[in-house]
């Protein structure tokens, strides 16, 4: 038995999520002015590749969109996990 094929819009949804992540990184100061040009370039490339994949619905266009989305996401800063501490371990300064 094979699974259902992905929605033709799935890459569009992925782009919108990645774009929101990039926007959030800029708004929170995780990406400063020095990183904006690269981020905008990667975002535009991902947007164009995603729209092209949506239009063409070909394996090649889908691979290009996947690669562009991966590059955009890879360029975003990775948050370090929060370390939860017990209140008794916290000290006041």
C-alpha positions as CSV (number, residue, x, y, z in Angstrom):
1,X,0.0,0.0,0.0
2,X,1.3,3.4,-0.9
3,X,0.7,6.7,1.0
4,X,-1.2,9.6,-0.3
5,X,0.7,12.0,-2.5
6,X,1.6,15.3,-0.8
7,X,-0.6,18.2,-1.4
8,X,0.5,20.4,-4.3
9,X,0.5,23.3,-1.7
10,X,2.7,21.6,0.8
11,X,5.8,23.4,-0.3
12,X,3.9,26.7,-0.2
13,X,3.0,26.0,3.4
14,X,6.6,25.1,4.2
15,X,7.8,28.4,2.6
16,X,5.3,30.4,4.6
17,X,6.5,28.8,7.8
18,X,10.2,29.3,7.0
19,X,9.4,32.9,6.0
20,X,7.7,33.4,9.3
21,X,10.7,31.9,11.1
22,X,13.0,34.3,9.2
23,X,10.8,37.3,10.1
24,X,10.8,36.3,13.7
25,X,14.6,36.0,13.8
26,X,14.9,39.6,12.4
27,X,12.2,41.0,14.8
28,X,13.9,39.4,17.8
29,X,17.4,40.7,16.9
30,X,18.8,37.2,16.2
31,X,19.7,38.4,12.7
32,X,21.3,41.9,12.6
33,X,21.8,44.3,9.7
34,X,24.9,42.4,8.6
35,X,22.9,39.2,7.9
36,X,19.9,40.8,6.3
37,X,21.2,40.8,2.7
38,X,21.9,37.1,2.8
39,X,18.6,36.3,4.5
40,X,16.6,38.4,1.9
41,X,18.5,36.7,-0.9
42,X,17.8,33.2,0.4
43,X,14.1,34.1,1.1
44,X,13.6,35.5,-2.4
45,X,15.2,32.4,-3.9
46,X,13.0,30.1,-1.8
47,X,9.9,32.1,-2.7
48,X,10.6,32.0,-6.4
49,X,11.5,28.3,-6.3
50,X,8.3,27.5,-4.4
51,X,6.1,29.5,-6.8
52,X,7.9,27.8,-9.7
53,X,7.3,24.3,-8.2
54,X,3.6,25.2,-7.6
55,X,3.2,26.3,-11.2
56,X,5.2,23.4,-12.9
57,X,4.4,20.5,-10.5
58,X,7.5,18.7,-11.8
59,X,10.1,16.6,-9.9
60,X,12.9,18.9,-10.9
61,X,11.0,22.1,-9.7
62,X,10.1,20.3,-6.5
63,X,13.7,19.4,-5.8
64,X,14.8,23.0,-6.5
65,X,12.1,24.3,-4.1
66,X,13.1,21.8,-1.4
67,X,16.8,22.8,-1.8
68,X,16.0,26.5,-1.6
69,X,13.8,26.0,1.5
70,X,16.5,23.9,3.1
71,X,19.1,26.7,2.5
72,X,16.8,29.3,4.0
73,X,16.1,27.3,7.1
74,X,19.8,26.3,7.5
75,X,20.7,30.0,7.5
76,X,18.4,30.8,10.4
77,X,19.9,31.0,13.9
78,X,19.4,27.9,16.0
79,X,18.0,28.6,19.5
80,X,19.7,26.9,22.3
81,X,17.3,24.8,24.4
82,X,16.1,26.4,27.6
83,X,17.5,24.9,30.8
84,X,14.8,24.5,33.3
85,X,16.0,25.0,36.9
86,X,14.2,24.3,40.1
87,X,13.4,27.6,42.0
88,X,15.8,26.5,44.8
89,X,18.7,26.5,42.3
90,X,18.1,30.1,41.3
91,X,20.0,32.8,43.1
92,X,19.1,36.4,43.4
93,X,21.6,39.0,42.4
